[in-house]
Structure formats: structure tokens, C-alpha cells
């Protein structure tokens, strides 16, 4: 009887010894579950690019390195103003929605922190050809009267000249302090006064924050309701006193951490989160920020000198950095905001 029993070969039917025709329905569910994953919306928002067109540095930095191409207007003379105008137009056409400038004087080519009439002249010539959001400085100081900066006086000049916020649609409220004797200070009282005045006059405060200062800024500006939503927050990475991006890979992790710090306290719906990068590693850190959904970036020769972290190629024109990030945004599928879209995103009401 044992000899007559047939072996059970049914298990062979379960094997796949030969590659068979694929059953799309069965294989998709078993081998490609990623096809059913939901979209990741981290990079869905449009990117606002701001161009810092002239920089505040003297020209010796470029000259010492044998550079013949100098910042626009830095040679002074008859073409000084037009060079600055052309730079603005070039940046906007390259993809910038906003402009930040330290106007240079025709007499000597040196920049001034704020000069309302000269700024207005430069902007008006540029406005004849392109539209852009005006991001600016609007503070000064007089150490004979006190150490605190004055955010209100210069802003009043811009508002009077523009009969509204034409020349100053958004203005910096920096958090970095001075650590040298005999220098100005961004005091809590001065910042509160500045934010209050800006909001009352439709000037969007740019809360340019060194990450370590974020909790204090949140306590005195955001939690108190002084700033209106959506808040405009720009993290400083590699500019002024906040150089957290000089070393790989910690600079990238620091960028992610700083963005997470802010997002843990303020929802994306209540703010436009931005970055003011600088230093050699600006490009890599900016890409990390874009991957993590940053929505506003300041570029240009004011804080960016070298194009790449591993090379000594110098940024001659602000439009070059705009073009670089624009191309990266296109590769990442991130769209650039127009000036009109930027105002809507940041909650800026044009009043002139």
C-alpha cells in the first residue's frame, strides 16, 4: 500500500521558478506600497526671494582679491545711481520678489545705512520697469542721547516721502546685540517701540532673529500680540554674530533644529518662516532649508561672498545668487512667488 501512495507535490504550485507575467493589481499592493503613499506637502508653499543688491561693505574686500567687478555703485560718479537701479531690475527679472538695499552715494560710492531720499530715487527709477516688495532698514542711533537704536525716526521719513509704505513695505527688527563698548544696542524697549510703530503704519516687521534669542522674541513680540499674524520670521544663519554653519554636517542639523524650534512654538499658518544666510556654507544650508519648507530667503552680496563652500569663486552680482536658488527651486518643484503673491503671503497691505 505504501508503494501505491503518490507523493504530494502540491507545494510546487506555490513556487515561482520562472518569471511569469506580472499581475499589476497583486504586485502593486505587495511590492510597491509606496505608490499609495500620500503626498508630502513640506515643500508645497511658494518661495519668496529677497535680493540684497549693494551690500554695506567697502570695496577693499573685492579689490584685495584682485576683483575688477565691484558692487553696483561702489565706484561713485555719474553712473552710481543707475548702476544700483540696473542691479535691482536684474534681480527682479532673475526671480526676486523683494529688494533690500544700502544705497551708495555718488560722491564716494560708500553705502549709507538708510538715506530716505536717495533710496526713494533709486527705487522710483526701478519701479518704472518692475514691481518689487521693499525690504529695508529703518533704524538709526545717536550715542550722545542713548545706546538704544531708534526704529521710528527713519521709518517716518520713508512714510512721508512715499505718502504710505511704498519705500518701506517691510523693515528689520534685528535681535543681535553689540558686545563692544560704545556701540548701539537693540534694547527690548526699542524693539517693542519699533514693532508697534511698524504695525500701526502697515510696515511688516521682519523679525530677524538669532535662534538663541527666539524665546525672548516670542515672549515680548509674538505672545503679547504686538506683531500681527502672519508673523515674518527670518532665522540668521552665518550673518553678523550668528555663525552656526561653519562645519559639516552640524550646520545642516542646526538649520533643521532651528526651524523645528520655531515651528514647535508657532504654527506654519501663523507665520512666514524665512532664512537670512551668510558665510561660506550659505548654499548648502539654504538647500537644507528649502527641503524643510522654508518660505522666504534673503540672498545677495551683502552677506554672501563665496558662491560655493569648497571653492573661492566670489559672488560678483546679487542676481547670480538669485539665479542659483531659482534653479534649485525649479529642480525641487518649488515655485517662486511674484511680488504681488509675496505681499499676500506675508500680509503686507500696500498703502501708497
Secondary structure, 3 states (H helix, E strand, C coil): CCCCCCCCCHHHHHCCCCCCCCCHHHHHHHHCHHHHCCCCCCCCCCEEEEEECCCCCCCHHHHCCCCCCCCCCCCCCCCHHHHHHHHHHHHHHHCCCEEECCCECCCCCCECCCCHHHHHHHHHHHHCCCCCEEEECCCECCCCCCCECECHHHHHHHHHHHCCCCCCCEEEEECCCCCCCCCCECCHHHHHHHHHHHHHCCCEEEEEEEHHHHHHHHHHHHCCCCCCCCEEEEEEECECCECCCCCCCHHHHHHHHHHHHHHHHCCHHHEEEEEEECCCCHHHHHHHHHHCCCCEEEEECCCCCECCCCCCCECCCHHHHHHHHHHHHHHHCCCECCHHHHHHHHCCCCCC
